[in-house]
Amino acid sequence: MPALSSMTDVHAAVNLHYARQVQMLDSGRFEEYADTFTADGEFQHTPGQPAARTRSGIVAELKRFNTRFENDPVQRRHWFNMIDLRPRADGVLDATFYALVLTTRPGVKEPIVGPSCLVRDVLVFDNDGEVRNRSRQVDHDQLFS
Ligand code: SDN
């Protein structure tokens, strides 16, 4: 972890990481999104599905998932909120937060709301000083039991 003076600085760095990361995702820049994960990063966006591993695996999974929108132009936006950050002794960060997916279709003012998600990330400050996801696990509220 770089010499950030306080948890406030760490929160600011993580918030910027999330803002950039989610805008890459929502604009279909999947290679850039995958680059916000470590080289061995793991990503599971839907419970019960196998986690995508490595950056190329994450890109492939996002392309596969988004084929459903090929003939259905949509703007998806993932809204992140309530970010709880807990640093481990070794500087790795556990982040837990809410994510709400809004899907808007051309000419339709009201977006489709959902899924409402709980996200668990493991974040590291990588060798180049950038915040990256070592892993991301997304749970969907409607699948609770
Ligand atoms: O990257 C995320 C995601 C995500 O990629 C999701 C995808 O589809 C691709 C960060 C935080 C939350 C999410 C949530 C989802 C939802 C998931 C399934 C769906 O939209 O039906």
Backbone and ligand atoms as CSV (ligand in chain L), in Angstrom:
chain,resi,resn,atom,element,x,y,z
A,1,MET,N,N,0.860,-1.191,0.000
A,1,MET,CA,C,0.000,0.000,0.000
A,1,MET,C,C,0.896,1.241,0.000
A,2,PRO,N,N,0.605,2.257,-0.833
A,2,PRO,CA,C,1.440,3.463,-0.833
A,2,PRO,C,C,1.250,4.253,0.454
A,3,ALA,N,N,2.064,5.288,0.614
A,3,ALA,CA,C,2.031,6.056,1.865
A,3,ALA,C,C,0.832,6.989,1.869
A,4,LEU,N,N,-0.355,6.419,1.969
A,4,LEU,CA,C,-1.553,7.244,2.096
A,4,LEU,C,C,-1.697,7.602,3.558
A,5,SER,N,N,-1.964,8.878,3.835
A,5,SER,CA,C,-1.838,9.347,5.206
A,5,SER,C,C,-2.963,8.867,6.110
A,6,SER,N,N,-4.096,8.512,5.544
A,6,SER,CA,C,-5.206,8.146,6.417
A,6,SER,C,C,-6.191,7.275,5.659
A,7,MET,N,N,-7.134,6.709,6.403
A,7,MET,CA,C,-8.199,5.938,5.756
A,7,MET,C,C,-9.025,6.816,4.828
A,8,THR,N,N,-9.060,8.110,5.103
A,8,THR,CA,C,-9.781,9.017,4.197
A,8,THR,C,C,-9.160,8.973,2.807
A,9,ASP,N,N,-7.832,8.948,2.761
A,9,ASP,CA,C,-7.152,8.863,1.466
A,9,ASP,C,C,-7.429,7.518,0.791
A,10,VAL,N,N,-7.466,6.465,1.606
A,10,VAL,CA,C,-7.740,5.139,1.052
A,10,VAL,C,C,-9.163,5.112,0.475
A,11,HIS,N,N,-10.121,5.679,1.221
A,11,HIS,CA,C,-11.505,5.745,0.717
A,11,HIS,C,C,-11.566,6.524,-0.592
A,12,ALA,N,N,-10.836,7.619,-0.669
A,12,ALA,CA,C,-10.851,8.430,-1.896
A,12,ALA,C,C,-10.288,7.626,-3.071
A,13,ALA,N,N,-9.204,6.889,-2.833
A,13,ALA,CA,C,-8.591,6.098,-3.905
A,13,ALA,C,C,-9.545,4.984,-4.352
A,14,VAL,N,N,-10.234,4.364,-3.397
A,14,VAL,CA,C,-11.163,3.277,-3.729
A,14,VAL,C,C,-12.383,3.834,-4.475
A,15,ASN,N,N,-12.882,4.980,-4.039
A,15,ASN,CA,C,-14.015,5.602,-4.735
A,15,ASN,C,C,-13.678,5.931,-6.182
A,16,LEU,N,N,-12.484,6.446,-6.411
A,16,LEU,CA,C,-12.064,6.767,-7.783
A,16,LEU,C,C,-11.929,5.485,-8.608
A,17,HIS,N,N,-11.358,4.459,-7.993
A,17,HIS,CA,C,-11.252,3.139,-8.656
A,17,HIS,C,C,-12.636,2.676,-9.097
A,18,TYR,N,N,-13.620,2.743,-8.187
A,18,TYR,CA,C,-14.963,2.272,-8.524
A,18,TYR,C,C,-15.630,3.144,-9.595
A,19,ALA,N,N,-15.455,4.447,-9.498
A,19,ALA,CA,C,-16.093,5.334,-10.487
A,19,ALA,C,C,-15.574,5.043,-11.895
A,20,ARG,N,N,-14.263,4.880,-11.995
A,20,ARG,CA,C,-13.683,4.608,-13.319
A,20,ARG,C,C,-14.050,3.213,-13.793
A,21,GLN,N,N,-13.978,2.252,-12.872
A,21,GLN,CA,C,-14.240,0.859,-13.223
A,21,GLN,C,C,-15.661,0.666,-13.744
A,22,VAL,N,N,-16.632,1.276,-13.042
A,22,VAL,CA,C,-18.026,1.033,-13.406
A,22,VAL,C,C,-18.370,1.748,-14.719
A,23,GLN,N,N,-17.712,2.866,-14.981
A,23,GLN,CA,C,-17.974,3.542,-16.255
A,23,GLN,C,C,-17.358,2.770,-17.424
A,24,MET,N,N,-16.268,2.057,-17.180
A,24,MET,CA,C,-15.719,1.156,-18.210
A,24,MET,C,C,-16.720,0.040,-18.494
A,25,LEU,N,N,-17.252,-0.546,-17.425
A,25,LEU,CA,C,-18.225,-1.644,-17.575
A,25,LEU,C,C,-19.449,-1.180,-18.342
A,26,ASP,N,N,-20.012,-0.042,-17.933
A,26,ASP,CA,C,-21.284,0.410,-18.495
A,26,ASP,C,C,-21.145,0.982,-19.898
A,27,SER,N,N,-19.914,1.275,-20.317
A,27,SER,CA,C,-19.733,1.721,-21.703
A,27,SER,C,C,-19.139,0.597,-22.565
A,28,GLY,N,N,-19.114,-0.616,-22.025
A,28,GLY,CA,C,-18.705,-1.775,-22.829
A,28,GLY,C,C,-17.215,-1.881,-23.057
A,29,ARG,N,N,-16.433,-1.171,-22.256
A,29,ARG,CA,C,-14.965,-1.263,-22.398
A,29,ARG,C,C,-14.468,-2.403,-21.495
A,30,PHE,N,N,-14.738,-3.621,-21.938
A,30,PHE,CA,C,-14.518,-4.771,-21.063
A,30,PHE,C,C,-13.030,-5.059,-20.834
A,31,GLU,N,N,-12.189,-4.784,-21.832
A,31,GLU,CA,C,-10.739,-4.983,-21.619
A,31,GLU,C,C,-10.245,-4.045,-20.521
A,32,GLU,N,N,-10.713,-2.794,-20.565
A,32,GLU,CA,C,-10.292,-1.835,-19.531
A,32,GLU,C,C,-10.845,-2.241,-18.162
A,33,TYR,N,N,-12.087,-2.715,-18.151
A,33,TYR,CA,C,-12.667,-3.204,-16.885
A,33,TYR,C,C,-11.808,-4.339,-16.332
A,34,ALA,N,N,-11.443,-5.288,-17.199
A,34,ALA,CA,C,-10.648,-6.436,-16.744
A,34,ALA,C,C,-9.280,-5.984,-16.227
A,35,ASP,N,N,-8.758,-4.904,-16.789
A,35,ASP,CA,C,-7.461,-4.379,-16.328
A,35,ASP,C,C,-7.543,-3.761,-14.934
A,36,THR,N,N,-8.761,-3.545,-14.425
A,36,THR,CA,C,-8.887,-3.054,-13.050
A,36,THR,C,C,-8.838,-4.209,-12.049
A,37,PHE,N,N,-8.663,-5.440,-12.561
A,37,PHE,CA,C,-8.447,-6.623,-11.719
A,37,PHE,C,C,-6.965,-6.991,-11.784
A,38,THR,N,N,-6.477,-7.675,-10.747
A,38,THR,CA,C,-5.112,-8.196,-10.806
A,38,THR,C,C,-5.045,-9.260,-11.908
A,39,ALA,N,N,-3.825,-9.589,-12.320
A,39,ALA,CA,C,-3.652,-10.544,-13.428
A,39,ALA,C,C,-4.318,-11.888,-13.117
A,40,ASP,N,N,-4.344,-12.255,-11.835
A,40,ASP,CA,C,-4.975,-13.526,-11.440
A,40,ASP,C,C,-6.368,-13.294,-10.846
A,41,GLY,N,N,-6.974,-12.162,-11.177
A,41,GLY,CA,C,-8.239,-11.757,-10.549
A,41,GLY,C,C,-9.386,-12.723,-10.825
A,42,GLU,N,N,-10.348,-12.714,-9.900
A,42,GLU,CA,C,-11.536,-13.575,-10.015
A,42,GLU,C,C,-12.788,-12.716,-9.956
A,43,PHE,N,N,-13.789,-13.071,-10.770
A,43,PHE,CA,C,-15.001,-12.253,-10.886
A,43,PHE,C,C,-16.206,-13.165,-11.050
A,44,GLN,N,N,-17.138,-13.052,-10.086
A,44,GLN,CA,C,-18.392,-13.815,-10.186
A,44,GLN,C,C,-19.539,-12.821,-10.069
A,45,HIS,N,N,-20.279,-12.619,-11.157
A,45,HIS,CA,C,-21.340,-11.602,-11.134
A,45,HIS,C,C,-22.715,-12.171,-10.855
A,46,THR,N,N,-22.846,-13.493,-10.881
A,46,THR,CA,C,-24.144,-14.123,-10.643
A,46,THR,C,C,-23.924,-15.389,-9.831
A,47,PRO,N,N,-24.613,-15.512,-8.677
A,47,PRO,CA,C,-24.428,-16.711,-7.856
A,47,PRO,C,C,-24.751,-17.979,-8.639
A,48,GLY,N,N,-24.001,-19.031,-8.364
A,48,GLY,CA,C,-24.250,-20.314,-9.022
A,48,GLY,C,C,-23.513,-20.475,-10.330
A,49,GLN,N,N,-22.977,-19.372,-10.847
A,49,GLN,CA,C,-22.188,-19.469,-12.080
A,49,GLN,C,C,-20.714,-19.524,-11.704
A,50,PRO,N,N,-19.902,-20.238,-12.483
A,50,PRO,CA,C,-18.476,-20.296,-12.146
A,50,PRO,C,C,-17.839,-18.916,-12.242
A,51,ALA,N,N,-16.869,-18.660,-11.353
A,51,ALA,CA,C,-16.159,-17.375,-11.413
A,51,ALA,C,C,-15.286,-17.330,-12.662
A,52,ALA,N,N,-15.226,-16.144,-13.287
A,52,ALA,CA,C,-14.268,-15.922,-14.382
A,52,ALA,C,C,-12.913,-15.650,-13.746
A,53,ARG,N,N,-11.876,-16.216,-14.321
A,53,ARG,CA,C,-10.525,-16.051,-13.757
A,53,ARG,C,C,-9.597,-15.479,-14.811
A,54,THR,N,N,-8.705,-14.617,-14.394
A,54,THR,CA,C,-7.718,-13.883,-15.208
A,54,THR,C,C,-8.435,-12.816,-16.050
A,55,ARG,N,N,-7.664,-11.858,-16.536
A,55,ARG,CA,C,-8.276,-10.742,-17.280
A,55,ARG,C,C,-8.946,-11.222,-18.565
A,56,SER,N,N,-8.306,-12.151,-19.280
A,56,SER,CA,C,-8.923,-12.610,-20.529
A,56,SER,C,C,-10.201,-13.389,-20.221
A,57,GLY,N,N,-10.218,-14.108,-19.099
A,57,GLY,CA,C,-11.427,-14.827,-18.706
A,57,GLY,C,C,-12.560,-13.875,-18.364
A,58,ILE,N,N,-12.225,-12.755,-17.725
A,58,ILE,CA,C,-13.242,-11.756,-17.357
A,58,ILE,C,C,-13.817,-11.102,-18.614
A,59,VAL,N,N,-12.954,-10.767,-19.578
A,59,VAL,CA,C,-13.430,-10.167,-20.836
A,59,VAL,C,C,-14.371,-11.143,-21.544
A,60,ALA,N,N,-13.960,-12.404,-21.623
A,60,ALA,CA,C,-14.763,-13.414,-22.325
A,60,ALA,C,C,-16.134,-13.559,-21.657
A,61,GLU,N,N,-16.171,-13.561,-20.335
A,61,GLU,CA,C,-17.438,-13.714,-19.621
A,61,GLU,C,C,-18.352,-12.506,-19.846
A,62,LEU,N,N,-17.785,-11.304,-19.819
A,62,LEU,CA,C,-18.625,-10.116,-20.028
A,62,LEU,C,C,-19.156,-10.068,-21.467
A,63,LYS,N,N,-18.342,-10.498,-22.411
A,63,LYS,CA,C,-18.833,-10.545,-23.808
A,63,LYS,C,C,-19.950,-11.572,-23.926
A,64,ARG,N,N,-19.756,-12.727,-23.288
A,64,ARG,CA,C,-20.794,-13.770,-23.332
A,64,ARG,C,C,-22.094,-13.248,-22.717
A,65,PHE,N,N,-21.992,-12.642,-21.539
A,65,PHE,CA,C,-23.186,-12.153,-20.846
A,65,PHE,C,C,-23.923,-11.118,-21.699
A,66,ASN,N,N,-23.177,-10.244,-22.349
A,66,ASN,CA,C,-23.799,-9.124,-23.058
A,66,ASN,C,C,-24.316,-9.475,-24.450
A,67,THR,N,N,-24.117,-10.721,-24.912
A,67,THR,CA,C,-24.700,-11.102,-26.203
A,67,THR,C,C,-26.226,-10.996,-26.148
A,68,ARG,N,N,-26.807,-11.086,-24.949
A,68,ARG,CA,C,-28.270,-10.972,-24.811
A,68,ARG,C,C,-28.784,-9.601,-25.246
A,69,PHE,N,N,-27.900,-8.613,-25.307
A,69,PHE,CA,C,-28.316,-7.255,-25.684
A,69,PHE,C,C,-27.947,-6.904,-27.134
A,70,GLU,N,N,-27.500,-7.927,-27.900
A,70,GLU,CA,C,-27.021,-7.647,-29.271
A,70,GLU,C,C,-28.092,-6.986,-30.125
A,71,ASN,N,N,-29.324,-7.507,-30.048
A,71,ASN,CA,C,-30.425,-6.944,-30.845
A,71,ASN,C,C,-31.405,-6.174,-29.974
A,72,ASP,N,N,-30.927,-5.699,-28.843
A,72,ASP,CA,C,-31.766,-5.027,-27.845
A,72,ASP,C,C,-30.920,-3.919,-27.207
A,73,PRO,N,N,-30.788,-2.780,-27.916
A,73,PRO,CA,C,-29.890,-1.748,-27.397
A,73,PRO,C,C,-30.343,-1.241,-26.036
A,74,VAL,N,N,-29.473,-1.338,-25.087
A,74,VAL,CA,C,-29.778,-0.864,-23.732
A,74,VAL,C,C,-28.591,-0.078,-23.210
A,75,GLN,N,N,-28.871,0.811,-22.284
A,75,GLN,CA,C,-27.814,1.425,-21.471
A,75,GLN,C,C,-27.971,0.880,-20.070
A,76,ARG,N,N,-26.990,0.095,-19.637
A,76,ARG,CA,C,-26.993,-0.382,-18.257
A,76,ARG,C,C,-26.099,0.518,-17.426
A,77,ARG,N,N,-26.534,0.805,-16.210
A,77,ARG,CA,C,-25.676,1.526,-15.263
A,77,ARG,C,C,-25.718,0.804,-13.930
A,78,HIS,N,N,-24.508,0.553,-13.413
A,78,HIS,CA,C,-24.349,-0.079,-12.104
A,78,HIS,C,C,-24.054,1.030,-11.102
A,79,TRP,N,N,-24.963,1.217,-10.154
A,79,TRP,CA,C,-24.804,2.275,-9.132
A,79,TRP,C,C,-24.249,1.636,-7.871
A,80,PHE,N,N,-23.069,2.076,-7.483
A,80,PHE,CA,C,-22.421,1.566,-6.272
A,80,PHE,C,C,-22.684,2.538,-5.128
A,81,ASN,N,N,-22.925,1.967,-3.940
A,81,ASN,CA,C,-23.215,2.824,-2.788
A,81,ASN,C,C,-22.896,2.068,-1.490
A,82,MET,N,N,-22.835,2.798,-0.377
A,82,MET,CA,C,-22.651,2.231,0.972
A,82,MET,C,C,-21.378,1.396,1.063
A,83,ILE,N,N,-20.293,1.982,0.629
A,83,ILE,CA,C,-19.029,1.231,0.562
A,83,ILE,C,C,-18.399,1.134,1.956
A,84,ASP,N,N,-18.320,-0.094,2.460
A,84,ASP,CA,C,-17.691,-0.362,3.753
A,84,ASP,C,C,-16.318,-0.981,3.481
A,85,LEU,N,N,-15.274,-0.294,3.956
A,85,LEU,CA,C,-13.897,-0.735,3.702
A,85,LEU,C,C,-13.266,-1.190,4.998
A,86,ARG,N,N,-12.676,-2.377,4.960
A,86,ARG,CA,C,-11.976,-2.879,6.158
A,86,ARG,C,C,-10.589,-3.350,5.769
A,87,PRO,N,N,-9.564,-2.626,6.246
A,87,PRO,CA,C,-8.199,-3.047,5.907
A,87,PRO,C,C,-7.747,-4.226,6.764
A,88,ARG,N,N,-7.049,-5.161,6.115
A,88,ARG,CA,C,-6.402,-6.249,6.849
A,88,ARG,C,C,-5.019,-5.768,7.298
A,89,ALA,N,N,-4.391,-6.533,8.178
A,89,ALA,CA,C,-3.088,-6.137,8.717
A,89,ALA,C,C,-2.050,-5.973,7.602
A,90,ASP,N,N,-2.188,-6.773,6.523
A,90,ASP,CA,C,-1.189,-6.719,5.449
A,90,ASP,C,C,-1.518,-5.676,4.382
A,91,GLY,N,N,-2.537,-4.859,4.615
A,91,GLY,CA,C,-2.862,-3.785,3.676
A,91,GLY,C,C,-3.906,-4.147,2.632
A,92,VAL,N,N,-4.222,-5.443,2.517
A,92,VAL,CA,C,-5.318,-5.848,1.633
A,92,VAL,C,C,-6.618,-5.296,2.210
A,93,LEU,N,N,-7.556,-4.926,1.325
A,93,LEU,CA,C,-8.819,-4.314,1.769
A,93,LEU,C,C,-9.997,-5.226,1.452
A,94,ASP,N,N,-10.854,-5.421,2.422
A,94,ASP,CA,C,-12.142,-6.065,2.174
A,94,ASP,C,C,-13.175,-4.961,2.001
A,95,ALA,N,N,-13.862,-4.958,0.880
A,95,ALA,CA,C,-14.891,-3.952,0.610
A,95,ALA,C,C,-16.234,-4.656,0.438
A,96,THR,N,N,-17.235,-4.126,1.117
A,96,THR,CA,C,-18.603,-4.636,0.960
A,96,THR,C,C,-19.486,-3.444,0.631
A,97,PHE,N,N,-20.304,-3.587,-0.412
A,97,PHE,CA,C,-21.135,-2.439,-0.811
A,97,PHE,C,C,-22.369,-2.903,-1.564
A,98,TYR,N,N,-23.277,-1.948,-1.786
A,98,TYR,CA,C,-24.490,-2.224,-2.540
A,98,TYR,C,C,-24.265,-1.854,-4.008
A,99,ALA,N,N,-24.881,-2.606,-4.895
A,99,ALA,CA,C,-24.888,-2.231,-6.311
A,99,ALA,C,C,-26.304,-2.424,-6.843
A,100,LEU,N,N,-26.792,-1.419,-7.540
A,100,LEU,CA,C,-28.127,-1.470,-8.147
A,100,LEU,C,C,-27.943,-1.293,-9.651
A,101,VAL,N,N,-28.519,-2.220,-10.417
A,101,VAL,CA,C,-28.390,-2.158,-11.873
A,101,VAL,C,C,-29.643,-1.502,-12.452
A,102,LEU,N,N,-29.449,-0.444,-13.234
A,102,LEU,CA,C,-30.556,0.206,-13.956
A,102,LEU,C,C,-30.351,-0.034,-15.449
A,103,THR,N,N,-31.426,-0.446,-16.113
A,103,THR,CA,C,-31.355,-0.713,-17.551
A,103,THR,C,C,-32.362,0.188,-18.264
A,104,THR,N,N,-31.854,1.030,-19.162
A,104,THR,CA,C,-32.711,1.981,-19.882
A,104,THR,C,C,-32.693,1.655,-21.371
A,105,ARG,N,N,-33.894,1.692,-21.978
A,105,ARG,CA,C,-34.005,1.448,-23.418
A,105,ARG,C,C,-34.324,2.760,-24.130
A,106,PRO,N,N,-33.897,2.879,-25.401
A,106,PRO,CA,C,-34.080,4.145,-26.113
A,106,PRO,C,C,-35.534,4.600,-26.100
A,107,GLY,N,N,-35.763,5.847,-25.737
A,107,GLY,CA,C,-37.102,6.425,-25.773
A,107,GLY,C,C,-37.960,6.066,-24.581
A,108,VAL,N,N,-37.477,5.222,-23.699
A,108,VAL,CA,C,-38.256,4.831,-22.512
A,108,VAL,C,C,-37.635,5.517,-21.310
A,109,LYS,N,N,-38.400,6.448,-20.732
A,109,LYS,CA,C,-37.823,7.277,-19.671
A,109,LYS,C,C,-37.516,6.480,-18.411
A,110,GLU,N,N,-38.428,5.565,-18.047
A,110,GLU,CA,C,-38.250,4.836,-16.792
A,110,GLU,C,C,-37.349,3.637,-17.003
A,111,PRO,N,N,-36.262,3.557,-16.252
A,111,PRO,CA,C,-35.396,2.375,-16.374
A,111,PRO,C,C,-35.994,1.169,-15.676
A,112,ILE,N,N,-35.550,-0.021,-16.110
A,112,ILE,CA,C,-35.832,-1.250,-15.370
A,112,ILE,C,C,-34.854,-1.286,-14.192
A,113,VAL,N,N,-35.376,-1.532,-13.012
A,113,VAL,CA,C,-34.547,-1.522,-11.803
A,113,VAL,C,C,-34.230,-2.957,-11.396
A,114,GLY,N,N,-32.963,-3.259,-11.234
A,114,GLY,CA,C,-32.554,-4.544,-10.705
A,114,GLY,C,C,-31.625,-5.294,-11.634
A,115,PRO,N,N,-30.889,-6.243,-11.100
A,115,PRO,CA,C,-30.958,-6.717,-9.733
A,115,PRO,C,C,-30.345,-5.746,-8.726
A,116,SER,N,N,-30.821,-5.883,-7.482
A,116,SER,CA,C,-30.216,-5.198,-6.337
A,116,SER,C,C,-29.211,-6.184,-5.727
A,117,CYS,N,N,-27.981,-5.718,-5.580
A,117,CYS,CA,C,-26.883,-6.652,-5.274
A,117,CYS,C,C,-26.109,-6.248,-4.031
A,118,LEU,N,N,-25.523,-7.258,-3.401
A,118,LEU,CA,C,-24.506,-7.038,-2.370
A,118,LEU,C,C,-23.186,-7.545,-2.952
A,119,VAL,N,N,-22.178,-6.680,-2.943
A,119,VAL,CA,C,-20.908,-7.013,-3.593
A,119,VAL,C,C,-19.825,-7.131,-2.532
A,120,ARG,N,N,-19.022,-8.188,-2.652
A,120,ARG,CA,C,-17.858,-8.358,-1.771
A,120,ARG,C,C,-16.610,-8.366,-2.634
A,121,ASP,N,N,-15.774,-7.372,-2.417
A,121,ASP,CA,C,-14.522,-7.242,-3.176
A,121,ASP,C,C,-13.334,-7.458,-2.255
A,122,VAL,N,N,-12.272,-8.005,-2.795
A,122,VAL,CA,C,-10.959,-7.956,-2.148
A,122,VAL,C,C,-10.091,-7.065,-3.036
A,123,LEU,N,N,-9.594,-5.972,-2.432
A,123,LEU,CA,C,-8.843,-4.960,-3.182
A,123,LEU,C,C,-7.396,-4.935,-2.714
A,124,VAL,N,N,-6.512,-4.659,-3.649
A,124,VAL,CA,C,-5.086,-4.507,-3.294
A,124,VAL,C,C,-4.546,-3.254,-3.978
A,125,PHE,N,N,-3.522,-2.693,-3.381
A,125,PHE,CA,C,-2.736,-1.684,-4.096
A,125,PHE,C,C,-1.676,-2.449,-4.873
A,126,ASP,N,N,-1.795,-2.437,-6.200
A,126,ASP,CA,C,-0.924,-3.243,-7.056
A,126,ASP,C,C,0.477,-2.623,-7.124
A,127,ASN,N,N,1.398,-3.317,-7.794
A,127,ASN,CA,C,2.802,-2.868,-7.844
A,127,ASN,C,C,2.952,-1.455,-8.405
A,128,ASP,N,N,2.054,-1.062,-9.326
A,128,ASP,CA,C,2.135,0.282,-9.919
A,128,ASP,C,C,1.398,1.326,-9.071
A,129,GLY,N,N,0.922,0.931,-7.879
A,129,GLY,CA,C,0.246,1.877,-6.991
A,129,GLY,C,C,-1.248,1.990,-7.228
A,130,GLU,N,N,-1.745,1.341,-8.298
A,130,GLU,CA,C,-3.180,1.420,-8.602
A,130,GLU,C,C,-3.968,0.461,-7.705
A,131,VAL,N,N,-5.190,0.883,-7.352
A,131,VAL,CA,C,-6.112,-0.040,-6.674
A,131,VAL,C,C,-6.611,-1.042,-7.707
A,132,ARG,N,N,-6.564,-2.330,-7.362
A,132,ARG,CA,C,-7.132,-3.346,-8.260
A,132,ARG,C,C,-7.924,-4.371,-7.450
A,133,ASN,N,N,-8.893,-4.991,-8.142
A,133,ASN,CA,C,-9.655,-6.092,-7.531
A,133,ASN,C,C,-8.877,-7.384,-7.639
A,134,ARG,N,N,-8.667,-8.020,-6.488
A,134,ARG,CA,C,-8.174,-9.401,-6.531
A,134,ARG,C,C,-9.359,-10.325,-6.774
A,135,SER,N,N,-10.500,-9.924,-6.250
A,135,SER,CA,C,-11.711,-10.720,-6.496
A,135,SER,C,C,-12.948,-9.849,-6.332
A,136,ARG,N,N,-14.027,-10.330,-6.929
A,136,ARG,CA,C,-15.354,-9.698,-6.787
A,136,ARG,C,C,-16.398,-10.799,-6.799
A,137,GLN,N,N,-17.243,-10.785,-5.769
A,137,GLN,CA,C,-18.347,-11.738,-5.701
A,137,GLN,C,C,-19.636,-10.946,-5.533
A,138,VAL,N,N,-20.587,-11.154,-6.434
A,138,VAL,CA,C,-21.837,-10.392,-6.436
A,138,VAL,C,C,-22.987,-11.316,-6.043
A,139,ASP,N,N,-23.698,-10.953,-4.976
A,139,ASP,CA,C,-24.914,-11.680,-4.593
A,139,ASP,C,C,-26.127,-10.845,-4.998
A,140,HIS,N,N,-27.210,-11.530,-5.394
A,140,HIS,CA,C,-28.413,-10.839,-5.848
A,140,HIS,C,C,-29.489,-10.968,-4.787
A,141,ASP,N,N,-30.113,-9.855,-4.422
A,141,ASP,CA,C,-31.049,-9.868,-3.301
A,141,ASP,C,C,-32.234,-10.804,-3.533
A,142,GLN,N,N,-32.661,-10.964,-4.785
A,142,GLN,CA,C,-33.863,-11.773,-5.016
A,142,GLN,C,C,-33.582,-13.259,-4.846
A,143,LEU,N,N,-32.302,-13.634,-4.693
A,143,LEU,CA,C,-31.950,-15.044,-4.543
A,143,LEU,C,C,-31.771,-15.453,-3.093
A,144,PHE,N,N,-32.133,-14.536,-2.174
A,144,PHE,CA,C,-31.946,-14.879,-0.756
A,144,PHE,C,C,-32.895,-16.012,-0.371
A,145,SER,N,N,-32.507,-16.770,0.677
A,145,SER,CA,C,-33.395,-17.865,1.103
A,145,SER,C,C,-33.649,-17.762,2.603
L,1,SDN,O1,O,-19.379,-5.791,-12.227
L,1,SDN,C1,C,-20.403,-5.708,-11.362
L,1,SDN,C2,C,-21.639,-6.307,-11.667
L,1,SDN,C3,C,-21.846,-6.998,-12.917
L,1,SDN,O2,O,-20.945,-7.037,-13.751
L,1,SDN,C4,C,-23.125,-7.606,-13.170
L,1,SDN,C5,C,-23.443,-8.308,-14.344
L,1,SDN,O3,O,-24.636,-8.922,-14.508
L,1,SDN,C6,C,-22.583,-8.393,-15.534
L,1,SDN,C7,C,-20.225,-5.044,-10.176
L,1,SDN,C8,C,-21.255,-4.966,-9.262
L,1,SDN,C9,C,-22.471,-5.548,-9.519
L,1,SDN,C10,C,-22.673,-6.219,-10.735
L,1,SDN,C11,C,-23.926,-6.814,-11.000
L,1,SDN,C12,C,-24.142,-7.502,-12.178
L,1,SDN,C13,C,-25.463,-8.113,-12.392
L,1,SDN,C14,C,-25.335,-9.295,-13.324
L,1,SDN,C15,C,-26.615,-10.006,-13.669
L,1,SDN,C16,C,-27.751,-9.212,-14.235
L,1,SDN,O4,O,-27.683,-8.029,-14.496
L,1,SDN,O5,O,-28.821,-9.844,-14.457
